Amino acid sequence: MAIGLSDRVKSIAPSPTLSIDAKTKQMIAEGIDVINLSVGEPDFGTPEVACAAGKAAIDEQFTKYTAVPGIVELRKKIAAQLKERLNLDYTADDILVSSGAKHSLYNAFMALCNKGDEVILPAPYWVSYPEMIRLAEATPVVIETDESTGFKITPEQLEQAITPKTKVLLLNSPSNPTGAVYTKEELAALADVISKHEFYVISDEIYDQLVYGVEQVSIATFGEEIKKRTLLINGFSKAYSMTGWRVGYMAGERALIKAMTSFQSHTTANPSSISQKAAVGALDHKDELMVPEFRWRRDYVLDRIAKMPMLSCDTPSGAFYVFPNCSACYGKSFQGHPINSCDDFASLLLEHAKIALVPGSGFGAPNNFRISYATSRDNLKKAMDRLEAFMLSVQ
Ligand SMILES: Cc1ncc(COP(=O)(O)O)c(C=O)c1O
């Protein structure tokens, strides 16, 4: 018998963002002035009410196991917020709190998918989705999108991707990496297609509070039947700058939530008791700074990129990313170094312009790259100056 890792683990592709990240960290450690535009977390602090609630939890010894799906106080408050923000009716029993939305997504795929089931996955997609789908032994069925539809799938594309093996449609609006947000009309058209078939919808709405001048609509609002089949995923990482606290949740039909709670009971059990209390506190926080600041930065970056040769960029309506197209550089070079892919582009930018950003290849988008504007205005200005100088040297 050969000793070795499981096929499951051996088949996981390493995170494509990691090589850039590792290189960036190494450069920073060597004292090189790299501007990091690759991060996927807000540069704001966790709200004071959340920190205070977390500290109080420690002081009060709220440090033991809790109910597996999370404390009732938190689940009730999440349900109230879903009612207030999206007009969706859930009770505490329809909610499962997990150790981050990534964990919620993993629970969902593991609980819904059998070997060979198909999961419809619009590209560009967040890097972890295909790997999670494969870990659940399901098959990702990718629908390609590009700037021509604002990186959104059409009802026709969805219809064509559906087969008797379709088990799940994965939606992510606002999107990481494109920032695209589906409108009510676009979702209504997709809902029409969904309602003609039988499969689940996993709707990852983790960036839902970060939208700029548009309304955030959930696919779960298009009637009771769709709501029953939808698992709405959200969490505290982005809207409340709580990436390190690890609190995410899923809202859905009670029977599904019960099944996933059993699954979670044998894997991680409850999320951190202290983080849950902090999340209760966070829900009292009404942010007035983050959205206008992100909007300013988005507009600034878009304005600068619009003036650079060979780059074009859609206007994203949400999240904190822009996703420019760099394919006009392919076949050209920078100081003798050829640029034939977004990976070449990102590596050269890191090495020569000292800007770290993420090539689109890992997101299923070989013509683009992702800029996170979750960094200071000063950093963005410096980074855009460097990007501009680089672009002017591409021949
Ligand atoms: C689209 C999307 N979903 C889910 C997550 C996971 O968030 P967390 O596990 O921090 O709650 C992220 C984080 O980057 C994300 O971008």
The ligand as a Gaussian input file, in Angstrom:
#p B3LYP/6-31G(d) Opt

LIG

0 1
 C      -17.331000      36.197000      -2.906000
 C      -16.854000      35.803000      -1.557000
 N      -17.565000      34.921000      -0.857000
 C      -17.177000      34.530000       0.363000
 C      -16.025000      35.016000       0.932000
 C      -15.622000      34.483000       2.287000
 O      -15.695000      35.402000       3.294000
 P      -15.469000      34.994000       4.830000
 O      -15.171000      33.547000       4.886000
 O      -14.348000      35.842000       5.303000
 O      -16.765000      35.307000       5.530000
 C      -15.239000      35.934000       0.238000
 C      -13.966000      36.435000       0.803000
 O      -13.115000      36.971000       0.159000
 C      -15.670000      36.356000      -1.041000
 O      -14.971000      37.254000      -1.746000

